[in-house]
Amino acid sequence: MKVIAIMRPAGYLAESVRLANSMGFSAITAPMIDVVDRRDANFDGFVNRIMEGESDYVIFTSANGVEFTLLKHKDPDEFIERLNKIRVVAIGPKTRDALLKNEIRVSIMPGSYSSQGLVEKLTGIEGAVIEIARSSHGAPELVKGLLEKGAVVYETQVYQIISPRDERHVTLMKRALSGDVDIFAFTSTMMVRNFMAIADDMGIKDELIRIMNEKIVAAIGKPTADTLSGLGIEVKVMPKHYTFEELLKECKKLDC
C-alpha cells in the first residue's frame, strides 16, 4: 500500500485520510497550515455594501471563507437574506456546499475551480461591484483579472492561514528521508513554503528535494505547482479540478 503525506489543516485531516484510505492509500498526516479567524479593516465596508444593496457579486473562494464570514455576525439571518438578493459566486463544489448548507443561493460556479476559472466565468462585469471574501493568502490573479475586465473590486480577508507547530512535522520529515513516503500532496503555495522551511531548519532541504524527485509530488493549482517547480521539484500530478479528491484520483491513475 502506497503512503501519501497529507499536510492539510487539522480540520480537514479526518476526511482527507478517509478519502485516501478508500482509494487504497495509507496516509501520514502533518498539518503544515492552519486557519484562524481574521477581521480586517475592509470587513465593515464589505458588510455595509451588501446590506445597502450596493454590491452586484460576492465571491467566496473556500468553504472556510463562508464559515468565517458568517461567524462574525451574531445573527447572520439578515445578512444571508441580503446575500440572496445578489449574485453569489462559489469557486468550486466544496464552497458551493458550504453556502447551500447555510441557505445561501449560489448563482455561479466556474467549470475550472480556480481564480483563473472565476475570471473567465464572469462576463459582462464592466462597472459591476464585486466583493471577495477570502483568506490572507488569496491569489492576486483574481483581483487583477476582475479589474482588467472593468469591475470595481473590494476584497476582505475573513480568515488567516498560519503555520502551526506540530510534533508530526518531524515524524513526516524522518519518514520522507527514509523513503517511506511515496506521494507528497500539496494543496497551496503556503503549504509548500512551510514544508520547505521546516526541512531547511532541520538541515535536510537539499536531500529531501532529491528524494521527492524520485517519488510522486502532487499539487493542486498552478501557483502551487509553480512554487514547487521553482524549488527544483518535479510535479507529476496536477488535477484539472482543484479538489483533494481529484488529486487522489489522478494519483490512483498513475498506480502510485
C-alpha positions, 0 to 999 in steps of 0.5 A: 500500500502506497503512503501519501503525506497529507499536510492539510489543516487539522480540520480537514485531516479526518476526511482527507485520510478517509478519502485516501484510505478508500482509494487504497492509500495509507496516509501520514498526516502533518498539518503544515497550515492552519486557519484562524479567524481574521477581521480586517479593516475592509470587513465593515465596508464589505458588510455595509455594501451588501446590506445597502444593496450596493454590491452586484457579486460576492465571491467566496473562494473556500468553504472556510471563507463562508464559515468565517464570514458568517461567524462574525455576525451574531445573527447572520439571518439578515445578512444571508437574506441580503446575500440572496438578493445578489449574485453569489459566486462559489469557486468550486463544489466544496464552497458551493456546499458550504453556502447551500448548507447555510441557505445561501443561493449560489448563482455561479460556479466556474467549470475550472475551480480556480481564480483563473476559472472565476475570471473567465466565468464572469462576463459582462462585469464592466462597472459591476461591484464585486466583493471577495471574501477570502483568506490572507493568502488569496491569489492576486490573479483574481483581483487583477483579472476582475479589474482588467475586465472593468469591475470595481473590486473590494476584497476582505480577508475573513480568515488567516492561514498560519503555520502551526507547530506540530510534533508530526512535522518531524515524524513526516520529515524522518519518514520522507528521508527514509523513503517511506513516503511515496506521494507528497500532496500539496494543496497551496503555495503556503503549504509548500513554503512551510514544508520547505522551511521546516526541512531547511531548519532541520538541515535536510532541504537539499536531500529531501528535494532529491528524494521527492524527485524520485517519488510522486509530488502532487499539487493542486493549482498552478501557483502551487505547482509553480512554487514547487517547480521553482524549488527544483521539484518535479510535479507529476500530478496536477488535477484539472479540478482543484479538489483533494479528491481529484488529486487522489484520483489522478494519483490512483491513475498513475498506480502510485 
